[in-house]
Amino acid sequence: MSLPHAILTALLEKPSSGLELTRRFDRSIGYFWSATHQQIYRELGKLEQAGHIRALPAQAPARGQKKEYEVLPAGRAELAAWVRRSEDPKPIRDALLLRLRAAAVVGTEGFGDELRRHLALHRAQLAEYLAMEERQFPPERDSEADRLRHLVLRGGIELERFWTAWLTEALAEFDRRDC
């Protein structure tokens, strides 16, 4: 996934200002595709220059007024083409896994604490995703768009379940080794 496509998706869901968009990233898309506010603003400029989005006309011009953006037909076409493109899965790049491999060579002193810290973080993220699921996807929300958005969230839930199970197993291995 790329940042321009994430922005086009968000703007098609709801035209927004740059500030609103960054806040929405912080609450949703940012869970699986992170970007800094600076990156989002820079990409908005590129998308506007490419003719994929435009700033909506302001009601009353004012200095320092925030621009609200909407997606143009060329932007929708680009997003649709991107959705249809074939893309291979990306290999996992997680520093924790590499650090565990390194610990096998240089020793594990203190690393169990880091695993416990990661486990707590993943448990907290899982709890947050489950609360989001309960709030955002009650049984009566059953449109196709809602089902697809729910699938994305369920992917995040399953990833957090994987990490909590794997970290629990890793810590059990550390405990077994220390006995």
C-alpha positions in Angstrom: 0.0 0.0 0.0 1.2 3.5 -0.6 0.5 6.7 1.1 -1.1 8.4 -1.9 -3.6 5.5 -2.2 -4.3 5.6 1.5 -5.1 9.4 1.2 -7.3 8.9 -1.8 -9.2 6.2 0.0 -9.7 8.4 3.1 -10.8 11.4 0.9 -13.3 9.3 -1.0 -14.8 8.1 2.3 -15.1 11.8 3.3 -13.7 15.0 1.9 -11.4 16.5 4.5 -8.9 19.2 5.3 -5.3 18.2 5.8 -5.8 18.5 9.6 -8.9 16.4 9.6 -7.2 13.8 7.4 -4.2 13.5 9.8 -6.6 13.0 12.7 -8.5 10.3 10.8 -5.2 8.6 10.0 -4.4 8.7 13.7 -7.7 7.0 14.5 -8.0 4.4 11.7 -5.8 4.0 8.6 -2.7 4.8 10.8 -3.2 1.5 12.6 -2.0 -0.4 9.5 -0.4 2.3 7.3 1.3 5.0 9.4 2.4 8.4 8.1 3.5 11.6 9.8 1.4 14.7 9.5 4.2 16.2 7.4 4.1 13.3 5.0 0.4 13.6 4.6 0.5 17.3 3.8 3.4 16.8 1.4 1.4 14.0 -0.4 -1.7 16.2 -0.5 0.3 18.7 -2.5 1.6 16.1 -4.9 -1.9 14.6 -5.4 -3.3 18.1 -6.1 -0.5 18.8 -8.6 -1.2 15.5 -10.3 -4.8 16.4 -10.8 -6.1 13.6 -8.5 -7.6 15.8 -5.8 -8.6 19.5 -5.6 -9.2 21.9 -2.8 -12.9 22.7 -2.5 -13.8 26.3 -2.9 -14.0 28.1 0.4 -17.3 29.7 1.5 -15.7 33.0 2.4 -12.0 33.5 1.6 -9.9 34.0 4.7 -6.2 34.1 5.4 -5.0 30.9 7.1 -8.3 29.1 6.3 -7.9 25.3 6.1 -8.4 23.7 2.7 -10.8 20.9 2.3 -9.9 18.3 -0.4 -12.0 16.1 -2.6 -11.0 13.4 -5.0 -11.3 14.1 -8.7 -12.2 11.5 -11.4 -8.6 10.9 -12.2 -7.9 10.2 -8.5 -10.7 7.7 -8.4 -9.4 6.0 -11.5 -5.9 5.8 -10.1 -7.2 4.3 -6.9 -9.4 1.8 -8.8 -6.4 0.8 -11.0 -4.2 0.3 -7.9 -6.9 -1.9 -6.3 -6.8 -4.2 -9.4 -3.0 -4.4 -9.5 -1.2 -7.6 -8.6 1.1 -7.2 -5.6 3.1 -9.9 -3.8 3.1 -10.1 0.0 5.9 -8.2 1.7 8.3 -10.0 3.9 8.1 -9.4 7.6 10.5 -6.8 8.8 10.3 -6.6 12.6 13.2 -5.5 14.7 12.0 -7.7 17.6 12.5 -10.8 15.6 15.9 -9.8 14.5 16.8 -8.9 18.1 15.7 -12.3 19.3 17.9 -13.9 16.6 20.8 -11.7 17.8 20.1 -12.6 21.4 20.7 -16.2 20.4 24.3 -15.2 19.6 25.1 -12.6 22.2 23.0 -13.7 25.1 19.5 -13.0 26.3 20.2 -11.0 29.5 17.4 -8.5 30.0 15.6 -9.5 26.8 12.8 -11.2 28.6 11.7 -7.8 30.0 11.6 -6.5 26.4 9.4 -9.5 25.4 7.1 -8.8 28.3 6.9 -5.1 27.4 6.0 -6.1 23.8 3.4 -8.5 25.1 1.7 -5.8 27.1 1.7 -3.5 24.1 0.1 -6.1 21.9 -2.4 -7.0 24.5 -3.4 -3.3 24.8 -3.6 -2.9 21.0 -5.8 -6.1 20.9 -8.1 -4.7 23.5 -8.3 -1.4 21.6 -9.2 -3.2 18.4 -11.8 -5.3 20.1 -13.4 -2.2 21.6 -13.3 -0.5 18.2 -15.0 -3.6 16.7 -17.8 -3.4 19.3 -18.3 0.3 18.8 -18.0 0.5 15.0 -19.5 -2.7 13.8 -22.7 -3.7 15.5 -24.7 -6.4 13.8 -27.0 -3.9 12.1 -24.1 -2.3 10.2 -24.0 -4.7 7.3 -23.4 -2.8 4.1 -20.8 -4.1 1.8 -18.5 -1.2 2.6 -18.9 -1.9 6.4 -18.2 -5.6 5.9 -15.0 -4.7 4.0 -13.9 -2.2 6.6 -14.6 -4.8 9.3 -12.4 -7.3 7.5 -9.5 -4.8 7.7 -10.1 -4.5 11.5 -10.4 -8.2 11.9 -7.1 -8.6 10.1 -5.6 -6.3 12.8 -7.3 -8.3 15.5 -5.9 -11.5 14.2 -2.4 -10.1 13.9 -2.5 -8.9 17.5 -3.8 -12.3 18.6 -0.9 -13.9 16.7 1.6 -11.6 18.5 0.2 -12.2 21.9 0.2 -15.9 21.4 3.7 -15.9 20.0 5.1 -13.6 22.7 3.5 -15.8 25.4 5.2 -18.8 23.8 8.5 -17.0 23.6 8.3 -16.0 27.3 7.4 -19.6 28.3 10.6 -20.6 26.5 12.6 -18.0 28.4 11.0 -19.2 31.7 11.8 -22.8 30.8 15.4 -22.0 29.9 15.9 -20.0 33.2 14.7 -22.8 35.4 
